[in-house]
Amino acid sequence: MSFTVAQRTREIGIRTALGAQPLRLMLNVFGRAGWQIAAGVLVGSILSGGAFAAIGLGLLRAAPLLLAVAVMMGFVGLMAAFGPARRGIADSSKRGAESGRLGRMAAA
């Protein structure tokens, strides 16, 4: 997530300069993270369901465990996205403020 947000810092800075609200930017970052997490949880659930079926536990008996792990992984993934997203928004707004300050200094 940190890498993804670092790549998008310039985009976030431009959106901030154009007046985007921080909440909207956070939702944008969380939306992308949500899709990545959902894909990972889906693939992991399918593979682990197949593994449980292969060892004879059956999908019905493993379903509560799979659901609990999927919810936990989704929560952990979103919490892991929160720090880099907040940092990326703060960095981009600082850069925007610095460039505005430097532009005014050059004009003076």
N, C-alpha and C positions, 0 to 999 in steps of 0.2 A: 504494500500500500504506500509505503514511504516513497518508493521509486516512482509509482504512478503519479502521486501528488507532486513530486519534484519535477516530473516532466510537464505537468500542467500548471506550474506556478506562474508562468508568463500569461497563460490564458486566464487564470484566476485574477492576476493583476490587471489585465485589460478589462475584465468584467467589473472589477471593483472600481476602476477609473471611470467606467461608463455608468456607474451608479447602482450596481447590483447589490442587493442586501446580503449581509453575511449569512443569514439563515438560508437564503436561496442557494448560495454557493455551497454551503454545507450539505444541503439536500442533494445538490448535483453530484458532489463527491460521494455521498452515501448511496445514491442511486447506482452509480457505476460499481461501487464496492458490493452493493447488494446483489447485483447480477453475477459478479464473480463468485461471491460466497454461495449463492443459490446453485450455481452450476457445480461447484465443488461438493456441496452437500448432496445434490442429486446423484452425481457420479459415485460418491462415496457410499451412499445408501444402497444403490443398485449393486455395487461390488460386494459390500458387506452382506447384503441380503443373499446374494449368490453364495458367498462363503458360508453363511449360517446354514443354508439349504444343503450345501455339499457335505457338511459335517453331521448332518442329520438333526439339527435343532428345529428346523422348520421355520418358516417365515412368521407364522402366527405367534409362536413363542418368543421370537426375537423382535417383533414389532415394537413393543414398549421400549426396549433398550435402544433400538435404532432411532426411534422418535426422540428419546431423551438426548442421545448423542448429537442428533441433527440440530436440535434446538440449542444445545450448548455450543456447538461449533458455530452456528449462526450468530449467537450473542457474542462470543469471543471474537469472531471476525469483524463484526461491526464496532466493537470496542477497540480493536486494533486499527480500524480505519479512522477513529475519532481523533487521535493524537496527530497523525500526519495531516489530516484535513485542517484541523485548527491551526497547526503550525504553518501550513501552506497559505492559508488565508491571512494570517498575521504577517508572514514574510512578504506576500504580495502587496498588502496595504502599506507596509513600511517602505517598500521600494517605490510605490506610487507617491508616497508623501515625500520621500527623499528626492525623487526626480522633480516633483513640483517645486520643492524648495530650491533645488539647484537651478531650475529654469528661471525662477524669480531672481536668484542671485546673479545669473548671467545677464538678465535684462537690466539690472540696476547699474 
